[in-house]
Amino acid sequence: MSSAEESRQAKVISELRTFIKKVLSDPTVASTCMDIARNLKNEPDADAKIAEAISSQTIVRIPEVLSDADRIFIDIIKDVLEDESALY
């Protein structure tokens, strides 16, 4: 693995650690993120709208240009929504 790849992975891990700390420090973050995603999942450009709403309504800040960690987070939210809909 190249040092550039290792550096990118370290940055993603660091961003995800920061996010997990925020979720654990404020128990409303996870449910608010999921509520936002449920409301916006079928909108055009849903990922950007979800990211923007999460940034404005929680302590999680997602920039306009999504990082790899931001994309992973949005993908995980969508996976959880798919799992939810499969249960019903």
N, C-alpha and C positions, 0 to 999 in steps of 0.2 A: 504494500500500500504506500502511495506517495505521501510526502509530508503535507502537500496541499490537501489531499483527501483526508488525512488525519486531522488537519486543522479545521476543515469544514465539519467533520463529524464532531469534533470537540465543541465547536460553536453551537451546533444543533443540540447537543447534550446539555450544554450550559443554558441555552434558552428554554429547553424543556424543563430543566431543574427549577429555573426561576418561575415558570408557569405553575409547576406542581406545588411549589411553596405558596404561591398566591391562592391556589385552590384550597390548600389545606389550612391556610390562615383565615380564610373567609368562606364559611360553609355555604353561603348563598351563591358563590360564583358558578359552581357546576350546574345547579338547577337553572340559574338565569341564562347561562350559555345554551343549555338544552332548550329552554323555552324560546329563546331568540331563534335558534336553528329550526325548531318546529314551525315557527311562524313564517320563516323566510326561505325554507328549503326548496320551494317550487318557483321562486322568483327568478327572472332572468338575472344572470350574474350573481347567483345566490351566495357564492363563497365570499365575494367582496362585500356584499350587504351584511352577511353574518359577521364578518370580521369588523366592519365599521360599527355595527350595533353593539357587539361585545365590547369594543373599545370605549364606546360612549356610555355604556350602562354598567360596567364592572371595573374592577381594579386592573384587569388585564388590558394591556395596550398592544394592539396589532397594527403595524404600519400599513400604509396604502400598498406598498410593494411587499408581498408576503415572502418571508424567509422560508427556508426548508422546514424549520420547526413550526412556523405558523401553518404551513400547508399540512403537515402531519397532524397538528391539532384539529384543523377543520375536517380533515379526512376521518379522524377518530370520531368526531361529533357525528358525521354522516353515517359511519358504521353503527354507532349506537342507535341512531334513528332507524336505520334499516333493521337492526335487531328488535327494536321496539315494535315496528310494524309487523315483523314476522310472528310476534307473539300474539297478535290480535287477529 
